[in-house]
Amino acid sequence: MMRPLLFPDDQQFWFETLRSLGHTAYGGADIGEVVSTAEAITAGDYDGWHDRWLATADRVATVADKAAAAGHRVSARDAHLRASNYYRSAEFFLHGRPDDPRIPHAYDRSVACFHAAAGLFTPAIEPVEIPYEGTTLPGYFYHGRGSGTGERRATILMCNGFDGTVEEMHVFGAAAAAERGYHVLSFDGPGQPGPRHRQGLGFRPDWEHVVGPVIDYALTRVDVDPMHIALLGVSMGGELMPRAAAFEPRVNALIALDGVYDLGDFVTAEITAEITAEITAEKAAEKAAEVPGGRADLDPRLRAASDPDLDGVIAGLMADNPTVRWMMEQGMWACNAPTPRAFCAGFLDYHLRDGTAEEIACPTLVCSAEEDLFFSGQPERLFEHLTCKKTLLAFTNAEGAAAHCQSGAQRLAFARIYDWLDEVFGRR
């Protein structure tokens, strides 16, 4: 197991630090900037996390502005890109207080810095607004390296997951695809930062109704090859994009990074373990064998109009476990859920069970990480249920690629992922 280089007793803070360290691979961070920022933060201190990352982001954004004013386009582009990622990180842990003014400030600065960087790439990254149910979804169109104006090419539609932004997708797959000659259309769907910040839209489980309009928009462009459209979903996107592919016949290839079969298990695992431990302890003297039956017992309690005892269990978990605390606070914000239990209840509907995975018809790549902090075992469950042409791509600790979504090993991961897609689409 990779030894945490920082925050040894806080998995969540270490993972988010590793996440930014990994973004150095495609220009989203600099190692020294990440380490010097993180070293000044106390584990578990959400306010301190915000303050340190905001200070770094502000400093790097000032460098970018000065470089731009002096005509140093590459230096300005690189600094704007790093500042965008640092602003994203600054507001990451604040969603437990949705009305905190620090959240929109850091988010807006992250988007503004990314737009500034986007215009300085060659070719420029094109901000787009994708029509969606009377409003729009924010996105970016990347022209594949070496493509001429309007040249039709294979195109990858990609989105992030539970907590990442469409701007972060630059370093989570878009830049890697574009440099290999693919066009890319990245987007934020409802529940993801753009629509959640701008229109107050929460997540929805039927992601095919999100991807459908994105494909509709893509097909209005003369540069998108309608016979070579791939979907790529990161983290929770590893459930959302397979769900869309199951109901969307225009998808020609699917990449789940990493694969997720049932998000209900993700939100109920800790709760079930806690209840089981409590009951087992209470009944130990009687040597009772009865403990809750896992999801079968827990699901109706989560969906119930009232369950104060279960609310107390969840509150206790949030107090004792930093990852559970963050998950519940982020989930309530992203899903517009009034309570932690309501968030968990809503997430029970995010799954590929009941024959959904079996409906996926296109070639599918399922990625897995040996030490995934969130979705251990989920990629394998998805892979088992697929009936299409399928590949399971396992990343290991020995390769330095065992973290969730291969954070810290982006060059290694995307080499393998896009080599697979090259083979599927016959591009060599």
Summary of the structure (lengths in Angstrom):
residues: 428
radius of gyration: 21.3
end to end distance: 35.2
largest distance: 77.4
contacts: 1495
relative contact order: 0.11
helix: 51%
strand: 13%
